[in-house]
Amino acid sequence: MSTPPLSLTERRKLATQLEIARAAAELFTAHGTDGTTAEAIAGRAGVALRTFYRYFRTKQDAVAPLLAVGGDRWRAHLAAAEPGAPLPDALRSAISEALAVPDEAAADGLRQTRGLLRAAAGDPALRAVWYQVNRESEDKLRPVVAELLGAGAQPLDVRLAAAAATDAIRIALETWAETDADVTGPDSPADLAARCLRGLLGGRLLGTG
């Protein structure tokens, strides 16, 4: 399920969007969405205001590329699973790898997500961006799940697994963001996501029912 490489123009566009997203996340975490303007985000990112609005309709929309990075990463882990690997094992492994904290940069990324989710608690527009990112991630996940389940996979099972896996991460991150738990260990995102996956998938796909 390889995709064609991006052109130089596309890579530059994505890099600019991600730079703006990081700037928005830093300002939202520090000052909240009410205390942050599109002008401030553009200034932090080092781009003109017109460039900001070329890519994003609102200041809340600006963080979508950053929030989507995690979903892209864990779908890639899942797509790399060994052919014929049991789906439950592949899901658990992919989620564990995606939420692992191998270095301080990964830890900072999770903490930034925590800051955004806390800011979203008081901003319906930012919450809407978060939910939209998760919905798009779920849609992109379906063909990966279908590939792992094989030719005889039932559409309902594909949708159930994709929804459960996406929600496992979403619920884990939202729950973790409400606490002061560390990025690793008990009640970390990886720990909570594994527990959510078991609960959301239940016995059917995990083979425990």
C-alpha positions in Angstrom: 0.0 0.0 0.0 2.8 2.4 -1.0 1.9 5.9 -2.0 3.8 8.0 -4.7 6.5 10.3 -3.3 5.5 13.9 -2.8 6.9 16.6 -5.1 9.3 19.2 -3.8 6.4 21.8 -3.9 4.2 19.5 -1.9 6.9 18.8 0.7 7.5 22.5 1.1 3.8 23.2 1.5 3.5 20.5 4.2 6.6 21.8 6.0 5.1 25.3 6.1 1.8 24.0 7.3 3.5 22.0 10.1 5.6 25.0 11.1 2.4 27.1 11.4 0.8 24.3 13.4 3.7 24.1 15.8 3.5 27.8 16.4 -0.2 27.7 17.0 0.2 24.8 19.4 2.8 26.6 21.4 0.7 29.8 21.7 -2.5 27.9 22.5 -0.7 26.0 25.2 0.8 29.2 26.7 -2.0 31.7 26.2 -5.2 29.7 25.3 -7.1 30.2 22.1 -8.7 33.4 23.3 -5.3 34.9 24.0 -3.9 34.0 20.6 -4.5 35.6 17.3 -3.8 34.5 13.7 -1.4 37.4 13.5 0.5 36.1 16.5 0.7 32.5 15.0 1.9 33.8 11.7 4.6 35.9 13.4 5.7 33.0 15.5 5.9 30.8 12.4 7.8 33.4 10.5 5.2 33.7 7.7 3.0 36.4 6.4 -0.6 36.6 7.6 -1.8 36.0 4.0 0.3 32.8 4.0 -1.5 31.7 7.1 -4.9 32.2 5.6 -3.8 30.5 2.4 -3.6 27.3 4.3 -6.0 27.7 7.2 -9.5 29.2 7.6 -9.3 29.8 11.3 -6.6 29.9 14.0 -8.0 26.6 15.5 -7.7 24.9 12.1 -4.0 25.6 12.2 -3.2 22.8 14.6 -4.8 20.1 12.5 -1.6 19.1 10.7 0.2 18.7 14.0 -2.6 16.6 15.5 -2.7 14.4 12.4 1.0 13.5 12.7 0.4 10.9 15.4 -2.3 9.2 13.3 -0.1 9.1 10.3 2.7 7.6 12.3 0.7 4.8 13.9 -1.0 3.9 10.6 2.4 3.5 9.1 3.4 1.1 12.0 0.2 -0.9 11.4 0.7 -1.0 7.6 4.2 -2.4 8.3 2.8 -5.4 10.2 3.8 -8.8 9.0 1.4 -10.2 6.4 -1.0 -12.6 8.1 -0.3 -11.1 11.5 -3.4 -11.4 13.8 -5.2 -8.0 13.7 -5.4 -7.7 17.6 -1.6 -8.2 17.9 -0.9 -5.8 15.0 -3.1 -3.1 16.6 -1.6 -3.5 20.0 1.9 -3.4 18.6 1.3 -0.3 16.4 -0.4 1.7 19.1 2.4 0.8 21.5 5.1 1.9 19.0 3.2 5.1 18.1 2.8 6.2 21.7 6.3 5.1 22.8 8.6 7.8 24.1 12.1 6.9 22.8 13.5 10.4 23.3 12.8 13.9 24.7 11.3 15.1 21.4 8.6 12.4 21.6 7.9 13.3 25.2 7.6 17.0 24.2 5.2 16.0 21.4 2.9 14.2 23.8 3.0 17.1 26.3 2.2 19.5 23.5 -0.9 17.3 22.7 -1.8 17.5 26.3 -1.7 21.3 26.2 -3.9 21.4 23.1 -6.5 19.0 24.6 -6.6 21.1 27.7 -7.1 24.2 25.6 -9.8 22.4 23.6 -11.8 21.8 26.8 -12.8 25.4 26.7 -13.0 26.0 23.0 -15.6 24.2 20.9 -13.9 25.1 17.6 -10.7 23.5 18.7 -12.5 20.4 19.9 -14.2 20.2 16.5 -10.7 20.2 14.9 -9.6 17.4 17.2 -12.7 15.3 16.4 -12.3 15.9 12.6 -8.7 14.9 12.7 -9.7 11.6 14.4 -12.6 11.0 11.9 -10.2 11.5 9.0 -7.7 9.2 10.7 -10.3 6.5 11.1 -11.3 6.7 7.4 -7.7 6.4 6.3 -7.3 3.4 8.7 -10.0 1.3 7.1 -8.0 0.1 4.0 -5.0 -0.8 6.3 -7.3 -2.9 8.5 -9.0 -4.5 5.5 -5.6 -5.5 4.2 -4.6 -7.1 7.5 -8.0 -8.9 7.8 -7.7 -10.4 4.3 -10.0 -10.8 1.3 -12.8 -12.3 3.3 -13.1 -9.5 5.8 -16.6 -8.3 6.5 -17.1 -4.5 6.1 -18.6 -4.3 9.5 -15.6 -5.9 11.1 -13.3 -3.5 9.2 -15.3 -0.5 10.4 -15.5 -1.7 13.9 -11.8 -2.4 14.2 -10.8 1.0 12.6 -13.3 2.9 14.9 -12.2 1.0 18.0 -8.5 1.5 17.3 -8.9 5.2 16.6 -11.1 5.8 19.6 -8.6 3.8 21.8 -6.0 6.4 21.1 -8.4 9.4 21.2 -9.9 8.4 24.6 -6.5 7.5 26.0 -5.0 10.9 25.1 -8.1 12.8 26.3 -8.1 10.9 29.6 -4.4 11.4 30.1 -4.6 15.1 29.3 -7.0 15.5 32.3 -4.3 14.2 34.6 -0.7 14.9 35.5 0.4 11.4 34.7 3.8 11.0 33.1 4.4 10.3 29.4 5.5 6.7 30.3 4.5 4.1 32.9 1.1 3.6 34.6 -1.7 5.8 33.2 0.6 7.1 30.3 -1.0 7.4 26.9 0.4 4.0 25.8 -0.9 2.3 28.9 -4.3 3.9 28.7 -4.6 3.2 24.9 -3.8 -0.5 25.5 -6.5 -0.7 28.1 -9.0 1.2 25.9 -8.3 -1.1 23.0 -9.1 -4.1 25.1 -12.3 -2.5 26.3 -13.5 -1.1 23.0 -12.9 -4.2 20.9 -14.2 -6.5 23.5 -13.9 -10.2 23.0 -14.9 -10.6 19.4 -11.9 -9.4 17.4 -9.4 -9.9 20.2 -10.4 -13.6 20.5 -11.2 -13.5 24.2 -15.0 -13.9 23.9 
